[in-house]
Amino acid sequence: MALKTAAEYIESLKKVNPNVFMLGEKVNRVWDNPLFRSTLNLVGATHEFSFDSEYKHLSVAHSSLVNEPVRRLNSHIQTTKEDASIKAKLTREVTSRRICTFCQSNFVCVAWAATYDADQKYKTPYHERFIEYVKYLQKNDIDVCWGMMDPKGDRRFGPSKQSPPTDLRIVDRNKEGIVVKGAKVHTSFGPATQEICVVPCRALREEDQDFAVSFAVPVDTKGIAFIARPAPGPLEPREMESPISSALGGIEAMTVFDNVFVPWERVFLCGEWDMCGQFPSYFASIHRQSKCACLAGHTDMLIGIAALTAEVNGLGMDVPHIRDKITKMMMEAEAAYGCAVGAAEDGYKHPSGIWIPNTLVANSGFNYIRSLAGEGIATLHDIAGGLVVTMPTELDYANPVTKEYMDTYLHGSNDFTTEERLRVLSLAQEVCASRFTGYLLGWAINASGSPVTNEIVVRRGYDLDKRIKIAKDFAKIE
């Protein structure tokens, strides 16, 4: 089947009817609901990159599973270091232009490797089932959301000790399949997809075996409800004031499973509690390699906005403090991207065939660039000036009386009209002084796990004993 265009993707949503709630009300017809406009645009953009003459050589990969072209960032299985490097390059390009890649192929690869491990230990059929599921995704160019993060409840206790239980768990098994109950949080874009795939988010103990579950079902399966949060933009498009979030945004959701039946052919883990840690382990390598490139792309976006803002104010790279701050951001973006490429280069091939990036490099690079997100936003404030938080609104500029005043008194560089300056300052305002700012920071600070998880992974994996031995050799002590 041919790759879907953005229009064909939206048309495909009409075949499912998920149970969605937003802002206290039931939401119907996701495909033409204004609350979903920016999310449909964002997911649609991931389809359109496959037809863009400049990027389709990166965006489209050949799948040996179905012998057809597939979207690299959707369901492609990365099997070589070249795959992982191309993904990083594409990710940086997409995020600098479209904020998010919706990189579900990372999760597909995580589950591919983890189900293989389960089969090797327990002689289960999970991996073969998952292979068939990936073929289904690829042949139909299906967009799938991922339910990974559990609510966790009182963090002092494991899932089986929660009262009442919060995390997703198996409540029944029979010859046809399993029944699950509980919730997943942070289900990005969920109601705007056709399928949801659930995987564990942490290592479990034997007492938690009912919580050891992975499966995939259509988003409109009976018993599933999405309680969604609107994308961080205006409900009505504002061309000047919110140029990014009016066009692009991401719905987030809590996904509730109320006695949901899953047939066995869609079950990828069922009670093997000791295999749950494999999922976050591979996630820490595969997805965080992408996040290095993702935040490099966001930094590229900030750099362009900061430089253009300086120009409309009558300044530029010849001003020393502006030159130094923007150059610093350039180096940060390149360092983060270098970690993405380096992690790909220094990875290894998992027995299942997946290429696993170097987890220490990926986590270190991600931790580095995510720690600078707030600094980049502060730099944009500094370069733009106070108008980004005090300037009149787009509606004021639409009023002929106040527009005349604004044209006169808010004029900047003679190389730009007042309207052009206001458009650039409004763009800067959206990125550094709006609800969208918080979303960007959340993308950096908590997406793909909190910063402390990077530290834990590096501390556990770093060969400190080897370095101490070298130091002892220098010091000539036993």
N, C-alpha and C positions, 0 to 999 in steps of 0.2 A: 504494500500500500504506500502511496506517495506521502511525503512529508506534508503536514498540515500547514496552511497559512494561518495568520492571525484570525482571519474571518472564518476559516474552517474550524479552528479551535473553538471559537465562540459558538458556532453552530453545533458543535459536538456536545456542548454543555446542555443543550435542549433535550438530550437523551437521558439525562439524570435529573432527579428532583430531590435534592438533599433537604433535610429538616434543619433550617437555619433560623437563628434568632439574632437580632441586632438592635441595640438601643431600646430594648424592652418590647420589641414587636417581632412577629413572625415575618420572615422575608421570603417572598416568592419570586420566581423568574429571575434568578441570579443574572442571567445573560443580558437582561435589559434594565436592571435595577441601577439607578444612579449611584447608590452607595458602593457598587462594585466596579464602577467605570474605570477608575485608575488601576485597580488590580487586574482587570481584564486587559487593559492596555499593557501592563507590565508583563504578564504571562504571554500575551500575544506577541510582544517584542521578542521574546525568546524563540518564538516560531519564525518571525520575520528575519532574524539574523541568518537563518538557513537559506534565505533567498537573496541576501544582500551580496552584491558582486564583490564587495571589499572583504567580507568576512565569511562567506560560505565555505571557503577552503579550510577554515578553522572550525566553523560551527558544525559542519556535517562530517560524520565518520561512517565508514562501512562496517556493518555488523556481520560477522561470520555466522552468527546464530541464525539470522533470517535471510542472509545474503541480500541485504538491502541497505540503503543509506538511512542513518538515524541521526537525531540531534545529539551532538556530543554531550551537552549539558543536561540531557533529559534521562536517557536510559542506556547510554553507551557504557560498555565494560572496558575500563582501561587495563591494558595488559602489558604495556611497555613504558619505559621512561619517556619516550617520545609522546605517548598519549598524555601522560601527566604534565609534561612541559607545554604541550599545545593547549591543554585545558587551562593552565595558568595564564598563558598569553591571552587566550580568548576571554577569560574571566576579568582580567584587568581592563581590556577594551570595553567589555559590556558594562561593567560597573561604573566606569567613568562617564558613560553615556546614558545608561538606563538604570542605575542604582543597584539592581540586583539581577543575578543570572538565573535565579530559581534552579540552582544546580542539584537537581535530584539524582543525577548520575552518581554523585558521591555516595548517597545512601544506598543506591542499588549495589554499588561495589562493596560497601560495608556488609550488607546482608549476604551478598554472594560469598564472601570469604567466611563469614561467621557460620552460615548454614553448612558450608563444606566441612568446617571443623566439627560441628555437631555430628554430621554423618560419619566422619572418620572415627569418632569415639564411640558412638552408639549404634552405628549401622542403620540409621534412620533414613527416611526418604525426603528429608527437608530440602536438600540442595537440588535434587532433581525437580522437585515441585517448584522451587524458586527459579530455576532455569526456564521452565515452561512459562512462569509468570513474566519473566523478563522478555521472552519471545512475544508474549501477548502485548506488552507495553510497546515494544519496538514495531511490531507489524501494524499496530493501530495508532502509533504516535500518540499514546495516552499520556496525559499529565497526571502525575500521582503526587499526593501530599504525604508527608511522613509524620506519623505519631510516635515520637521517641521519648519526649520528656514526661515523666510522671509528676503529679502534684507534690508527692512526698510527704505532705502533712507535717507532723511534728518531726523535725529533722533529727531528733535524738534517737528515733526508733526506726527499725526496718519496716517494710510494707506489711508484714503479717502481724506487727504489733500495733498498727494504727487502729484507733477506735473513734469514729467508724472508719472502715477501710477507704482509702482514697485512690490508690493506684489500680491500674487495670489488672484483672485477674481472671483465671478460669473458674467458672462456677459449676460447670457440668461438662461431661464427656459422654458421647454415645457413638454408635456405629456410623452415624452420618457426619459427625463433626464435633465441635466444641461450642460452648456458650460462654461469653465473656461479659464482665461487668466492671465498671470503673471509669476512669477518665485519663486523658492525655492533655497536656497544655502546650502552648507555643506551636499550634498546628498552622504553620504559615501557609496562606493562600487556600486552605482546605476547601471551603465551599466553592471555590472557583476551579476545582479539579474534578476528575471523574472517579478516581480511586484513592483510597487511603491504605497505606502499608504501615503496620505497627511493628516496632522492634523494642527490645529492652534498652534502658538508658544507663544501667549500672550493674555491677556485680551483685549477686544475691547469695543467700545462705540456703541450706537445705530446707529450713522451716518456711522459706518463701517460695517453694517450688510452684505453687499455683499462680504466682506472679511472673513466672518464666514463660512468656508467650510471645510469639511473632506470627503475624498473618496479614492478609490483604483482602479487602472487600470493596465493592462499589460504595461511593460516599452516600448513596441514598438507601443503603441497607437498613431494614427495619430495626429500630432501637438506637440508631446513631443520631445525635443532635449536635450541631455546631452552635456554640454561643460566641458570636464573632464580635470583634472590635473593629470599628471603621479604620480604614487607611488614614494616615496622618495628613489629610489635606481637606480643603473646603468641599462641602457638599455640592456647591455650585462652582463651576470653573472660574478661576480668576487668572486671566492671561498675564497680567502684569505682576500681581501681588504674590501669587503662588504658582510660578511657571513650572516647577518640577512636580509638586504634589497634586496639582490639578490634572496632570497627565499620567503620573506614575505613582503607584502606592501599593502597599501590601496589607491585605486583610489578615489579621491574626485571630486565632480561635482557641477556645477550650472545647475539646471534643469529648462528649459523653457517650459511653457505651452502656445501654440499659438492656442487659440480657440479649446481646447480639449473637446470633448464630453464625458460625463460620464453618463451611464444609471442609473436610479433611484435605482436599486438593489445594486449598488456600492456606493451610496451616504450615508454618515454617519453623516453629519451636513450640513444644508443649510439655513443660515440666522439667526440662533439663536445666536446672537452676545453675549448675556449675559452668554452663556455656554462655550465660548472659554477659559476663565480663568481656567476651570477645567483641561484642558489638561496639561498646564505647572505646575499646582499645583500637580497633581499626578506624573508627570515627576520628580519634585523636590524630591519626596520621593523614587520612585521606581528605577529610573535610577541612582540617586546619591548614593543610597545604593550600587549598583553595582560598581560605580566608586571608592568607598573606597577600595573594594577588587581588582579592576583593577589596581590601582596605588600601592597597596601593592605588587601585582605581579610584576609590573615594578621595584619596589624597590628591590624585591628578585633577579631579573635579574641583577640589578646593583651590588648588594652585591656579587653575584657569580663571576661576571667579575672582580670586584675590588680585591677580594681575590686571584683569579687566576693570575691576573696581578702582584700582589705583589710577588707571588711565582716565576713566571718566571724571575722576577728581582732579585731573590735571597733573598727576604724578606718574611715575613709572619705575622701571628697573634701574634708572640712573640715580634714584634716591637711595643712599646707602642702606638705611634700615629696612626699606622695602626689599631691596635686592637681597640682603642677607637673610631675611625671614623666608622669602620665597625660595631661595636657593637651599635653605635648610630643609624645607618641605620636599623639594625635589630629591634631595639625597635620602630622605626618609622613605619616600615612595620607591626609589630604586633599590634601597636595602631590603625592604619588605618583599619586593618582587624577586630580588635575588635569592631570598630564602625559599620562595615558592619554587623557583627553578632548581635551586640547589637540593631541596628536599626530593624533587622528582629524580634528579640525576643520581643521588646517593641512596635510592630506595632499593627494594628487593622484590622478587617475584614470589608471591604466596603460592603454595601448592595448588590452589584452585585456579591459578592463572592470573589473578589480580596483581597489578603493580602497586606496591605499598610504598609511599614516600617515606623518607627518613623522618621519624616522629620527633626526634630532638630538634632538628633544624626547623621543621614545620611549626612546632609549638613555640620555639624561641623567637622565630620571625613574627609569628602572630602576636605573641605577647608584647614584642617590641612596638609594632605599629599600632596596636590597639591602645597602648598606654599614651600615645601621642594624639589621639582623636580630639580630646578637649583642647589641647594646645593649638591644633590647627584651626579650630573654631575661634579660639581667642585671637589668633593671628588675623583672621578675617575681620573680626571686630576692630582690631587695632588699625588695619589698613583702610577699612571702610569709613570709620568715624561714627560719631554718635547718631547720625541720621538713620542708621539701620534700626534703631529702636524708637526714634521720635518722629520720623517722617510721616506726613499725611498719608491717607489711604488711597487705594486705587479708585474708590468711589468719589473721593474729593477731586481727583484728577479728571474724572468724567463730568464733573459739574463745571459749566462754562465760567462761572464767577470765580471759583477757587482755582480753576485751572490757569487762569490768566496770572494770578498771584504766584502760583507755583512755577510757571514758565519763567517768570521774571526773577524770582528770588532763589530758586533752587537750581539755577543754571550752574554748570561746572566747566569742564574743559570745552574750549571752542571747537574741538574736533568732534564733539557729540552734541546732539540736541538735548534739551532738558528732558524730553520724554525718554530718550535713549539712556540718559543718566539715571532716571528714576527706575527704568526697567532693570538696569544692572544693580542698583542699590536694593531693589525689591528682591532680586535673585539672591543677593548676599544676605538680606534679611531672612529669607526663607531658610537658608542653610545654617545661619548662625544665631537666629533670634526668633524662632517659631516652634510650634509643636513638632514640625518636621525635624528640627534640630535634635530634639529628644530622641526621635526615632533613629537618626543617624548615630547618635551616641550609644543607644541600645544595641544597634547593629554591631558596633565596635566592642562594647564592654561585655555584653552577655550572650550575644549570638555565638553558637558553637561552644558553649560552656564558659564559665566565668574565668577571669584571669588566673585565679589560684589553681585551676585545673591544668593550665599550661606549666606552672611551676612544679606541680606534683609529677607530671609526666616526665619532665626533664630531670628532676631530682632522682626519680626512680631509674631512669634509663642511662644516666651519665655514669661513665666508668671512673668513679672517684678513686677507687683503690689503685687503678693503674697510674693515676697522676700522683698519688701519694708515694707509690713505689719509685717513680722517677725522681721525686723530690728527695727521697731517702738515698737514692743512688748519687745524686748531686752532693748530698751532705755526708756521704760515705758512712751511713749507719745501717744496721741490720733491720 
